Amino acid sequence: MSTAQHKIGSGFDARSTADDVLAGLDLTGKLAIVTGGYSGLGLETTRALTKAGARVVVPARRPAAAREAVAGIDGVEVDELDLGDLDSVRGFAERFLASGRTIDFMIDNAGIMACPETRVGPGWEAQFATNHLGHFALVNRLWPAIVPGGARVVSVSSRAHHFSGMRWDDVQWTEGYDKWQAYGQAKTANVLFAVHLDRLGREHGVRAFSLHPGGILTPLQRHIPRAEMIERGWIDENGTVLNPEGFKTPPQGAATQTWAATSPQLDGLGGVYLEDCDIAEPAVEGETAGVKDWATDPGQAARLWELSADLTGVNAFA
């Protein structure tokens, strides 16, 4: 059985930073892969992990930009990876496996949000394909390096999973595209992925978690027009954040995924959704906190796994 969705009293909260949750931990000799680990929350996660002694591999769609962003951070290496291109996913995984190294922390951090309708690969909706299918294929291809160290796999979701469950009748949004609902479905998929991966992986010592990092203004918002951010009350006409207390800083936003990957408080646990550096409670109707039951349903998680394996042609457990 998966761990119940209830707080454990971690002692951390919404204002804790990635450095806070790593205080006292020595990660020397550990290796992490952080997709998108060169921008926004990913960059803060990379900084914190390396500061604690870990080596971090940063797969990047824009390797040159990634190398520039991580310049001066010791213990980081960059390689090319486009999550929207399964050939690129395979190439990265093959190169990494050829190095013979073991993964201790796999943090699926990269993603796109609320983009205009875009198709990748064989016509897949880009948010579902990039945020979920690319990471699904990547983790399955890297499985031979994930198992030996009993790695933790961290799937970065969002409170946006409240926007939509899985649209089983039209997962690829062939009709009536809505950028926010499509993002919501992709984030629900991130949670369901962790639920089923944890079920499959626990006998191998591999545990999986998903999480909401918090509201943070980062390059993730690049597809959202300024007018829309003003309308949503995020910023004013001058670009000033209107409710700074309602947003986390990037170091605070990186804390939950860093805690998920490394904290001894989560030893023996898995398959749960986290927020504010603790296990989240089940969502209550009408409230935005917590996790929706459609995102933690084991039947839907298994169904998504089979669909994803069929679409990508990859399944480490076949």
C-alpha positions as CSV (number, residue, x, y, z in Angstrom):
1,M,0.0,0.0,0.0
2,S,1.1,3.6,-0.7
3,T,1.8,5.8,2.2
4,A,-1.3,7.7,3.3
5,Q,-1.7,11.3,2.1
6,H,-1.3,13.0,5.5
7,K,1.3,15.4,6.9
8,I,4.2,14.0,8.9
9,G,5.2,17.2,10.6
10,S,8.5,17.7,8.9
11,G,9.4,20.9,10.7
12,F,9.7,22.7,7.4
13,D,7.2,25.0,5.7
14,A,6.4,27.2,2.7
15,R,9.3,29.6,3.5
16,S,12.0,26.9,3.9
17,T,14.7,26.9,1.3
18,A,16.6,24.2,-0.5
19,D,19.6,25.0,1.7
20,D,17.4,24.7,4.8
21,V,16.2,21.2,4.0
22,L,19.8,20.0,3.1
23,A,21.3,21.4,6.3
24,G,23.4,18.8,7.9
25,L,23.3,16.4,5.0
26,D,26.5,15.3,3.3
27,L,25.8,14.2,-0.3
28,T,29.4,13.6,-1.2
29,G,29.6,10.7,-3.7
30,K,25.9,11.0,-4.7
31,L,24.8,11.7,-8.2
32,A,21.6,13.6,-9.2
33,I,20.0,14.1,-12.6
34,V,18.0,17.3,-12.7
35,T,16.1,17.9,-16.0
36,G,16.0,21.6,-16.7
37,G,18.6,22.1,-13.9
38,Y,19.9,25.4,-15.4
39,S,16.9,27.7,-15.1
40,G,14.4,28.7,-12.4
41,L,13.8,26.1,-9.7
42,G,16.0,23.6,-11.5
43,L,19.0,25.9,-11.2
44,E,18.4,26.5,-7.5
45,T,18.1,22.7,-7.0
46,T,21.4,22.2,-8.8
47,R,23.1,24.8,-6.7
48,A,21.8,23.4,-3.4
49,L,22.7,19.8,-4.3
50,T,26.2,20.6,-5.4
51,K,26.7,22.8,-2.3
52,A,25.9,19.7,-0.2
53,G,28.5,17.7,-2.1
54,A,26.5,15.9,-4.8
55,R,27.4,15.8,-8.5
56,V,24.6,17.0,-10.8
57,V,24.0,16.1,-14.4
58,V,21.9,18.7,-16.2
59,P,20.1,17.5,-19.3
60,A,19.3,20.6,-21.4
61,R,17.4,21.4,-24.5
62,R,19.8,24.4,-24.9
63,P,23.2,23.1,-23.8
64,A,25.1,26.3,-24.5
65,A,22.6,28.3,-22.4
66,A,22.8,25.7,-19.7
67,R,26.6,25.8,-19.6
68,E,26.5,29.5,-19.3
69,A,23.9,29.3,-16.4
70,V,25.9,26.8,-14.4
71,A,29.3,28.3,-15.0
72,G,31.1,28.7,-11.7
73,I,29.1,25.9,-10.0
74,D,31.4,23.0,-9.2
75,G,30.3,19.5,-9.7
76,V,27.9,20.1,-12.7
77,E,28.0,18.6,-16.1
78,V,25.6,19.4,-19.0
79,D,24.4,17.1,-21.8
80,E,21.8,17.6,-24.5
81,L,18.2,16.5,-24.1
82,D,14.9,17.6,-25.7
83,L,12.1,15.9,-23.8
84,G,9.8,16.5,-26.7
85,D,11.9,14.4,-29.0
86,L,12.1,10.7,-28.0
87,D,15.2,10.2,-30.2
88,S,16.9,12.8,-28.1
89,V,15.7,11.1,-24.9
90,R,17.2,7.8,-26.1
91,G,20.5,9.4,-27.1
92,F,20.9,11.1,-23.7
93,A,20.0,7.8,-21.8
94,E,22.4,5.8,-23.9
95,R,25.3,8.2,-23.3
96,F,24.6,8.3,-19.6
97,L,24.3,4.5,-19.3
98,A,27.6,4.1,-21.2
99,S,29.3,6.0,-18.4
100,G,28.5,3.2,-16.0
101,R,27.4,5.5,-13.2
102,T,24.5,5.0,-10.7
103,I,21.8,7.6,-10.1
104,D,20.9,8.5,-6.5
105,F,18.4,11.3,-7.2
106,M,16.3,11.6,-10.4
107,I,14.5,14.9,-10.4
108,D,12.1,15.4,-13.3
109,N,11.9,19.2,-13.0
110,A,11.8,20.5,-16.6
111,G,8.5,21.5,-18.2
112,I,6.5,23.9,-20.2
113,M,3.3,25.8,-19.0
114,A,0.2,27.1,-20.7
115,C,1.8,27.3,-24.1
116,P,-0.2,28.0,-27.3
117,E,-1.4,24.8,-29.0
118,T,1.8,23.0,-30.2
119,R,2.4,19.6,-31.6
120,V,5.6,17.5,-31.2
121,G,6.7,14.1,-32.4
122,P,3.8,12.2,-34.0
123,G,1.4,15.0,-33.4
124,W,1.3,14.8,-29.6
125,E,0.1,17.8,-27.5
126,A,3.3,19.5,-26.4
127,Q,2.6,19.9,-22.7
128,F,1.5,16.3,-22.2
129,A,4.4,15.1,-24.4
130,T,7.1,17.2,-22.8
131,N,6.1,17.3,-19.1
132,H,5.0,13.7,-18.9
133,L,5.9,11.4,-21.9
134,G,9.4,12.6,-22.2
135,H,10.1,12.1,-18.5
136,F,8.3,8.7,-18.6
137,A,10.6,7.5,-21.4
138,L,13.7,9.0,-19.8
139,V,13.1,7.3,-16.4
140,N,12.4,4.0,-18.1
141,R,15.5,4.2,-20.2
142,L,17.6,5.1,-17.3
143,W,16.2,2.4,-15.1
144,P,19.4,0.2,-15.2
145,A,21.2,3.2,-13.5
146,I,18.3,4.0,-11.1
147,V,17.9,0.6,-9.5
148,P,21.5,-0.1,-8.2
149,G,21.5,2.8,-5.8
150,G,17.8,2.5,-4.8
151,A,17.3,6.0,-6.2
152,R,14.4,8.4,-5.4
153,V,12.5,9.6,-8.4
154,V,10.9,13.0,-8.0
155,S,8.2,14.1,-10.4
156,V,7.6,17.9,-10.3
157,S,3.9,18.4,-10.7
158,S,1.9,21.5,-9.7
159,R,-1.3,22.6,-7.9
160,A,-2.5,23.1,-11.5
161,H,-3.3,19.4,-11.5
162,H,-6.6,20.7,-9.9
163,F,-7.5,22.1,-13.3
164,S,-8.0,18.8,-15.0
165,G,-7.9,15.0,-14.5
166,M,-6.9,12.8,-17.4
167,R,-9.0,13.3,-20.5
168,W,-9.1,9.7,-21.5
169,D,-11.3,10.3,-24.5
170,D,-8.9,12.9,-26.0
171,V,-5.5,12.9,-24.2
172,Q,-3.8,14.7,-27.1
173,W,-6.4,17.5,-27.2
174,T,-7.3,17.0,-30.9
175,E,-10.4,19.2,-30.3
176,G,-11.1,22.3,-28.2
177,Y,-7.6,23.0,-26.9
178,D,-7.4,24.9,-23.7
179,K,-3.9,25.7,-22.6
180,W,-4.6,25.7,-18.9
181,Q,-6.6,22.5,-18.8
182,A,-3.9,20.9,-21.0
183,Y,-1.3,22.0,-18.5
184,G,-3.5,20.6,-15.7
185,Q,-3.8,17.2,-17.4
186,A,0.0,17.1,-17.8
187,K,0.5,17.9,-14.1
188,T,-2.0,15.2,-13.1
189,A,0.0,12.8,-15.3
190,N,3.1,13.8,-13.3
191,V,1.4,12.7,-10.1
192,L,0.0,9.5,-11.5
193,F,3.4,8.6,-12.9
194,A,5.0,8.8,-9.5
195,V,2.1,6.7,-8.0
196,H,2.6,3.8,-10.4
197,L,6.4,4.0,-10.5
198,D,6.5,3.8,-6.8
199,R,4.3,0.7,-6.9
200,L,6.6,-0.9,-9.5
201,G,9.9,0.2,-8.0
202,R,9.6,-0.3,-4.3
203,E,10.5,-4.0,-4.5
204,H,13.8,-2.8,-6.1
205,G,14.3,-0.1,-3.3
206,V,13.3,2.7,-5.7
207,R,10.7,5.2,-4.3
208,A,8.9,7.9,-6.2
209,F,7.3,11.2,-5.2
210,S,5.4,14.0,-6.9
211,L,5.0,17.6,-5.6
212,H,3.7,21.1,-5.9
213,P,6.7,23.5,-5.6
214,G,4.6,26.6,-4.9
215,G,3.8,29.7,-6.8
216,I,7.1,31.1,-8.2
217,L,7.6,33.6,-11.0
218,T,10.3,32.0,-13.2
219,P,11.0,31.5,-16.9
220,L,8.3,28.9,-16.8
221,Q,5.8,31.7,-17.4
222,R,7.4,32.6,-20.7
223,H,4.4,31.6,-22.7
224,I,1.9,33.7,-20.7
225,P,1.3,37.2,-22.1
226,R,2.0,40.1,-19.7
227,A,-1.7,41.2,-20.1
228,E,-2.8,37.8,-18.8
229,M,-0.5,38.0,-15.8
230,I,-1.9,41.4,-15.0
231,E,-5.4,40.1,-15.4
232,R,-4.6,37.3,-13.0
233,G,-3.3,39.8,-10.5
234,W,0.3,38.5,-10.5
235,I,1.9,41.8,-11.6
236,D,0.9,45.4,-12.3
237,E,1.4,47.4,-15.5
238,N,5.1,48.0,-14.5
239,G,5.8,44.3,-14.0
240,T,5.9,44.6,-10.2
241,V,4.7,41.6,-8.3
242,L,1.4,42.5,-6.6
243,N,1.3,39.9,-3.9
244,P,4.9,39.0,-3.0
245,E,3.8,37.1,0.1
246,G,1.8,34.9,-2.2
247,F,4.8,33.8,-4.2
248,K,7.9,31.9,-3.2
249,T,11.4,32.8,-4.0
250,P,13.3,30.4,-6.3
251,P,15.3,29.0,-3.4
252,Q,12.0,28.4,-1.5
253,G,10.4,26.9,-4.6
254,A,13.2,24.5,-5.0
255,A,12.9,23.3,-1.4
256,T,10.2,20.7,-1.7
257,Q,11.8,18.8,-4.6
258,T,15.1,18.9,-2.9
259,W,13.5,17.6,0.3
260,A,11.7,14.9,-1.7
261,A,15.0,13.7,-3.2
262,T,17.1,13.7,-0.1
263,S,15.3,13.8,3.2
264,P,15.8,10.9,5.7
265,Q,12.3,11.8,6.9
266,L,10.9,10.1,3.8
267,D,12.8,6.9,4.2
268,G,10.5,4.0,3.6
269,L,7.8,6.2,2.2
270,G,6.7,6.8,-1.4
271,G,3.9,7.2,-3.9
272,V,2.7,10.4,-2.3
273,Y,2.3,14.0,-3.4
274,L,4.1,16.7,-1.4
275,E,3.8,20.5,-0.9
276,D,5.6,23.0,1.4
277,C,8.2,20.3,2.3
278,D,5.7,17.9,3.8
279,I,3.2,15.3,2.6
280,A,0.1,17.0,1.4
281,E,-3.4,16.4,2.6
282,P,-6.2,15.2,0.3
283,A,-7.8,18.2,-1.4
284,V,-11.0,19.6,0.0
285,E,-13.7,20.7,-2.5
286,G,-13.4,24.4,-3.1
287,E,-9.9,24.8,-1.8
288,T,-6.7,24.9,-3.8
289,A,-4.3,23.1,-1.4
290,G,-3.8,19.4,-1.3
291,V,-4.0,16.6,-3.9
292,K,-7.0,15.6,-6.0
293,D,-8.1,12.0,-5.7
294,W,-8.0,11.7,-9.5
295,A,-4.3,12.2,-9.4
296,T,-3.6,9.5,-6.8
297,D,-6.0,6.8,-8.0
298,P,-3.9,3.6,-8.6
299,G,-6.2,2.4,-11.3
300,Q,-5.8,5.6,-13.3
301,A,-2.1,5.5,-12.6
302,A,-1.8,2.0,-14.1
303,R,-3.9,3.0,-17.1
304,L,-1.7,6.0,-17.8
305,W,1.4,3.8,-17.4
306,E,0.2,1.4,-20.1
307,L,-0.9,4.3,-22.4
308,S,2.5,5.9,-22.0
309,A,4.4,2.7,-22.6
310,D,2.3,2.2,-25.8
311,L,2.9,5.7,-27.0
312,T,6.7,5.8,-26.3
313,G,7.5,2.2,-27.0
314,V,9.5,2.1,-23.7
315,N,8.7,0.1,-20.5
316,A,11.4,-1.0,-18.2
317,F,9.0,-3.4,-16.5
318,A,7.6,-5.2,-19.6
